[in-house]
Amino acid sequence: MSVETALPIEFSDAAALKVKALISEEENPDLKLRVYVTGGGCSGFQYGFTFDEKVNDGDTTIEKNEVTLVIDPMSLQYLVGGEVDYIEGLEGSRFLVNNPNASTTCGCGSSFSI
């Protein structure tokens, strides 16, 4: 009987599939989606997303649909229990974080406070 370890953050199917499509367009299979938290934005912290080829010491990696999500340890503490997702809607297409730790968020959806 195998026991599944709870992931510190979820990586939605929609986000993983979009990352896979973008990596395919770039023709670089070494790319990974890095999500991070920085100071700033209208609520104190903001989320950032970038593509990165490296995984640094201490980074958390989550694999889904043959792609990898990478989070540095400093950012992970703000993201535990959340979900990295991708949406397409009237406002456009974007990656986002559904974060239960955020006490307030702003209208842009990329800024929050704890």
C-alpha positions as CSV (number, residue, x, y, z in Angstrom):
1,M,0.0,0.0,0.0
2,S,1.5,3.3,-1.1
3,V,0.9,6.5,0.8
4,E,0.7,9.7,-1.2
5,T,2.6,12.6,0.3
6,A,0.5,15.8,0.3
7,L,2.0,18.4,-2.0
8,P,2.9,21.7,-0.4
9,I,1.2,23.4,-3.3
10,E,-1.1,22.1,-6.1
11,F,-0.2,22.4,-9.8
12,S,-3.5,22.4,-11.8
13,D,-3.9,20.4,-15.0
14,A,-4.7,23.6,-16.9
15,A,-1.4,25.2,-15.7
16,A,0.7,22.1,-16.4
17,L,-0.8,21.8,-19.9
18,K,-0.1,25.5,-20.7
19,V,3.4,25.1,-19.5
20,K,3.9,22.1,-21.7
21,A,2.6,24.0,-24.7
22,L,4.8,27.0,-24.1
23,I,7.9,24.8,-23.6
24,S,7.1,23.0,-26.8
25,E,6.9,26.4,-28.6
26,E,10.3,27.3,-27.2
27,E,11.7,24.0,-28.2
28,N,13.7,23.7,-24.9
29,P,12.6,20.7,-22.9
30,D,14.9,21.9,-20.0
31,L,12.5,24.8,-19.1
32,K,10.5,24.7,-15.9
33,L,7.9,27.1,-14.6
34,R,9.3,29.0,-11.6
35,V,6.7,30.7,-9.3
36,Y,8.0,33.2,-6.7
37,V,6.9,35.8,-4.3
38,T,8.5,39.3,-4.1
39,G,7.9,42.4,-2.1
40,G,5.8,45.0,-3.8
41,G,2.5,45.3,-5.5
42,C,-0.5,47.1,-4.1
43,S,-0.9,44.7,-1.2
44,G,2.6,44.1,0.0
45,F,3.7,40.9,-1.9
46,Q,3.2,39.9,-5.5
47,Y,3.5,36.7,-7.4
48,G,5.9,36.2,-10.3
49,F,6.2,33.5,-12.9
50,T,9.2,32.9,-15.1
51,F,10.8,30.1,-17.1
52,D,14.0,28.7,-15.7
53,E,16.3,25.9,-16.7
54,K,17.9,25.5,-13.3
55,V,16.7,23.9,-10.0
56,N,18.7,25.5,-7.1
57,D,19.6,23.8,-3.8
58,G,16.5,23.9,-1.5
59,D,14.0,24.4,-4.4
60,T,10.8,22.4,-4.2
61,T,9.8,20.7,-7.5
62,I,6.4,19.4,-8.5
63,E,6.0,17.4,-11.6
64,K,2.8,17.0,-13.6
65,N,2.1,16.1,-17.2
66,E,5.8,15.9,-17.9
67,V,6.5,19.4,-16.8
68,T,8.0,20.8,-13.6
69,L,7.0,23.6,-11.3
70,V,9.8,25.1,-9.2
71,I,9.5,27.1,-6.0
72,D,12.3,28.6,-3.9
73,P,12.1,28.0,-0.1
74,M,11.5,31.6,0.7
75,S,8.5,31.9,-1.6
76,L,7.2,28.4,-0.6
77,Q,6.4,29.5,2.9
78,Y,3.8,32.0,1.5
79,L,2.4,29.5,-1.0
80,V,1.8,26.4,1.1
81,G,-1.7,25.0,0.6
82,G,-2.3,27.1,-2.5
83,E,-2.6,26.2,-6.1
84,V,-0.9,27.4,-9.3
85,D,-3.5,27.6,-12.0
86,Y,-4.0,29.0,-15.5
87,I,-7.1,30.7,-16.7
88,E,-8.4,32.1,-20.0
89,G,-11.2,34.6,-19.8
90,L,-12.4,38.0,-20.9
91,E,-9.6,39.6,-19.0
92,G,-7.0,37.6,-20.9
93,S,-5.0,34.6,-20.2
94,R,-2.6,34.2,-17.2
95,F,-1.1,32.1,-14.6
96,L,-2.3,32.8,-11.1
97,V,-2.0,31.5,-7.5
98,N,-5.1,30.6,-5.5
99,N,-3.7,31.3,-2.0
100,P,-5.6,30.5,1.2
101,N,-2.8,32.2,3.2
102,A,-3.5,35.6,1.7
103,S,-5.6,37.7,4.0
104,T,-6.2,40.4,1.4
105,T,-5.7,40.4,-2.4
106,C,-6.1,43.2,-4.9
107,G,-8.1,43.5,-8.1
108,C,-5.1,42.6,-10.3
109,G,-4.9,39.2,-8.7
110,S,-1.2,39.1,-8.5
111,S,-0.7,41.0,-5.3
112,F,-1.6,39.9,-1.7
113,S,-0.9,40.4,2.0
114,I,-0.7,37.9,4.8
